[in-house]
Amino acid sequence: MSVSKKIIENLAVTAELCGTELSDAAAQIMCADLFQYPESAVLGALAKLRREHQGRLTLAAIITRLDDGRPGVEEAWAIYPKDEADSAAVTTEMQMAMSSAYSLIEDGDRIAARMAFKESYERIVSQNRADRIPVRWEVSLGHEKAGREAALISAARKGLVGADHAMKLLPSELHERFCESIGKPELLLENQKGVSPEGIRRVRQALAGISSAPANPETVAKHIDHLKGMFP
């Protein structure tokens, strides 16, 4: 096992600031467990712990602060739709936690629902982090159509779900606007019938010059019109 010097040093400093004396055996086991995670994530968790934590240093206190793409419990509660009309990108852990709280929401007890969600979410996330299960995002689609489109565009822009998958969840008449919004006109062409692999290659070449620039909806729309003209 090879643990970076930075992690060892930061762990020692954090233990001291938390008033925790680690034995050699405890330190070795803790380092072995932390070795499974990216160094930057561990260092970030230790820094966050030094700012927030009160009490003894524990492995659980470090792991729960790892930045692995999972929302914190308060953010997760705020994100999750509380109404069947609303749409949002959510994690499978958020969905599992909400199953224990939704009946309380329907009864009008938001305070009890939030507490039930928080307890369940923290337990599930803690266990999945310990088991090194990666976070998984999907879009929970509500009844309100405009909300669906906005949620799918946001999720695709952030890279939470695949753009191709997100587009297919929308009706075909919205595909062009979706591609414009996320700055991927080639996606529209890839899903049109009759476009050859050679044609797709030409599209990607044509887009190479703008791929590094921030997406401008008007500019992207012009590129879509131009590229469509390449495939009569």
C-alpha positions in Angstrom: 0.0 0.0 0.0 1.3 3.5 -0.9 -0.5 6.4 0.7 0.5 9.9 -0.3 2.6 12.0 2.1 -0.1 14.7 1.8 -2.8 12.4 3.1 -0.6 11.2 6.0 0.3 14.8 7.0 -3.2 16.1 6.7 -4.6 13.1 8.7 -2.1 13.8 11.5 -3.0 17.5 11.6 -6.7 16.8 11.5 -6.4 14.2 14.3 -4.5 16.7 16.5 -7.1 19.5 15.9 -9.9 17.1 16.8 -8.1 16.1 20.0 -7.7 12.5 18.8 -4.6 10.4 19.4 -4.3 7.7 16.8 -2.3 4.6 17.5 0.0 3.3 14.8 -2.4 0.4 14.1 -5.4 2.7 13.9 -3.6 5.1 11.6 -2.5 2.3 9.3 -6.0 0.9 9.1 -7.5 4.4 8.5 -4.9 5.1 5.7 -5.6 1.7 4.1 -9.4 2.5 4.0 -8.8 6.1 2.6 -6.3 4.7 0.0 -9.4 3.4 -1.9 -10.5 7.0 -2.7 -9.0 9.7 -4.9 -6.3 11.7 -3.1 -8.0 15.1 -3.9 -11.3 13.8 -2.5 -9.7 12.7 0.7 -7.8 15.9 1.2 -11.0 17.9 0.6 -12.8 15.8 3.1 -10.1 16.3 5.7 -10.2 20.1 5.1 -13.9 20.2 5.4 -13.8 18.1 8.6 -11.3 20.5 10.2 -13.8 23.3 9.6 -16.9 21.5 10.7 -16.3 18.6 12.9 -16.5 18.7 16.7 -15.4 15.6 18.6 -13.0 12.7 17.9 -11.7 12.0 14.5 -13.3 8.9 13.0 -13.2 7.2 9.6 -16.9 7.7 9.2 -16.6 11.5 9.7 -14.0 11.6 6.9 -15.9 9.4 4.4 -19.2 11.3 4.9 -17.4 14.4 3.7 -16.0 13.0 0.5 -17.0 14.9 -2.6 -18.1 12.1 -4.9 -20.8 13.9 -6.7 -23.5 13.2 -4.2 -25.6 16.2 -2.9 -25.5 16.9 0.8 -28.7 16.0 2.7 -30.1 19.5 2.7 -29.4 20.0 -1.0 -30.9 16.6 -1.8 -34.1 17.5 0.1 -34.4 20.8 -1.7 -33.8 19.2 -5.1 -36.3 16.4 -4.9 -39.7 17.1 -6.3 -42.4 17.3 -3.7 -45.2 17.4 -6.2 -46.0 14.8 -9.0 -46.1 17.7 -11.5 -42.5 18.7 -11.0 -39.4 17.2 -12.6 -35.7 17.1 -11.5 -32.5 15.2 -11.8 -32.2 12.9 -8.7 -30.0 10.1 -7.5 -31.2 6.6 -6.8 -30.3 7.3 -3.1 -32.6 10.3 -3.0 -35.4 8.2 -4.4 -34.9 5.5 -1.8 -34.8 8.0 1.0 -37.9 9.8 -0.3 -39.9 6.5 -0.2 -39.9 6.7 3.6 -41.0 10.4 3.5 -43.5 10.8 0.7 -46.5 9.6 2.7 -45.8 12.3 5.3 -45.7 14.9 2.5 -49.0 13.7 1.3 -50.3 14.1 4.9 -49.1 17.7 4.9 -46.4 17.1 7.5 -43.3 18.5 5.7 -41.2 18.8 8.9 -41.6 15.1 9.8 -41.0 14.2 6.1 -37.8 16.2 6.0 -36.5 14.4 9.1 -37.4 11.0 7.8 -35.8 11.8 4.5 -32.6 13.1 6.2 -32.2 10.1 8.4 -32.7 7.6 5.6 -30.6 9.5 3.0 -27.6 9.9 5.3 -27.7 6.2 6.2 -28.0 5.0 2.6 -25.3 7.4 1.4 -22.9 6.4 4.2 -23.4 2.7 3.4 -22.9 3.2 -0.3 -19.8 5.3 0.2 -18.4 2.6 2.5 -19.1 0.0 -0.2 -17.7 2.4 -2.9 -20.9 2.3 -4.9 -20.8 5.3 -7.4 -23.6 7.8 -7.4 -26.2 7.3 -10.1 -28.3 10.1 -11.5 -31.6 9.9 -13.4 -34.4 12.4 -14.2 -37.6 12.0 -12.3 -40.3 13.3 -14.8 -43.4 15.0 -13.5 -46.7 15.7 -15.3 -45.9 19.3 -16.2 -44.3 19.3 -19.7 -42.4 22.5 -19.6 -40.8 21.3 -16.3 -39.7 18.1 -18.0 -37.8 19.9 -20.7 -36.1 22.3 -18.3 -35.0 19.4 -16.0 -33.6 17.3 -18.9 -31.7 20.3 -20.3 -30.2 21.1 -16.9 -29.3 17.5 -16.3 -27.6 17.1 -19.7 -25.7 20.4 -19.4 -24.3 19.3 -16.0 -23.4 15.9 -17.3 -25.6 14.1 -14.8 -27.3 12.1 -17.5 -26.3 11.3 -21.1 -27.5 14.0 -23.6 -28.7 11.3 -26.1 -30.7 9.6 -23.4 -32.2 12.9 -22.2 -33.2 13.9 -25.7 -35.0 10.6 -26.3 -37.2 11.3 -23.2 -38.6 14.4 -25.0 -41.1 14.4 -27.9 -39.4 14.7 -31.3 -40.7 18.2 -31.9 -38.6 19.4 -29.0 -35.3 17.7 -30.1 -34.0 20.6 -32.1 -34.5 23.1 -29.3 -33.0 20.6 -26.8 -29.8 20.3 -29.0 -29.6 24.1 -29.3 -29.9 24.5 -25.5 -27.1 22.1 -24.6 -24.9 23.2 -27.5 -24.7 19.8 -29.3 -26.2 20.2 -32.8 -24.4 17.0 -33.9 -26.7 15.1 -31.6 -29.7 16.0 -33.7 -28.0 14.8 -36.8 -27.0 11.5 -35.2 -30.6 10.7 -34.5 -31.9 11.5 -38.0 -32.5 8.7 -40.3 -30.3 8.5 -43.4 -27.2 10.2 -42.1 -24.2 8.1 -42.9 -21.2 7.5 -40.6 -19.2 9.6 -43.1 -21.7 12.4 -42.7 -21.4 12.3 -39.0 -17.6 12.5 -39.4 -18.0 15.6 -41.5 -20.3 17.1 -38.9 -17.8 16.5 -36.1 -15.1 18.1 -38.2 -17.3 21.1 -38.9 -18.0 21.5 -35.2 -14.4 21.1 -34.1 -13.8 24.8 -34.4 -16.5 25.8 -32.0 -16.4 22.9 -29.5 -14.1 24.8 -27.1 -16.2 28.0 -27.1 -19.1 28.7 -24.7 -22.4 27.7 -26.3 -24.4 30.6 -27.6 -28.0 29.6 -28.5 -28.2 31.8 -31.6 -24.8 30.7 -32.9 -25.7 27.0 -32.3 -29.0 27.5 -34.1 -27.1 28.8 -37.2 -24.7 25.9 -37.1 -27.7 23.5 -37.0 -29.2 25.1 -40.1 -25.8 25.0 -41.8 -25.2 21.4 -40.9 -28.6 20.3 -42.0 -27.9 21.8 -45.4 -25.0 19.3 -45.7 -27.5 16.4 -45.8 -30.2 17.2 -48.3 
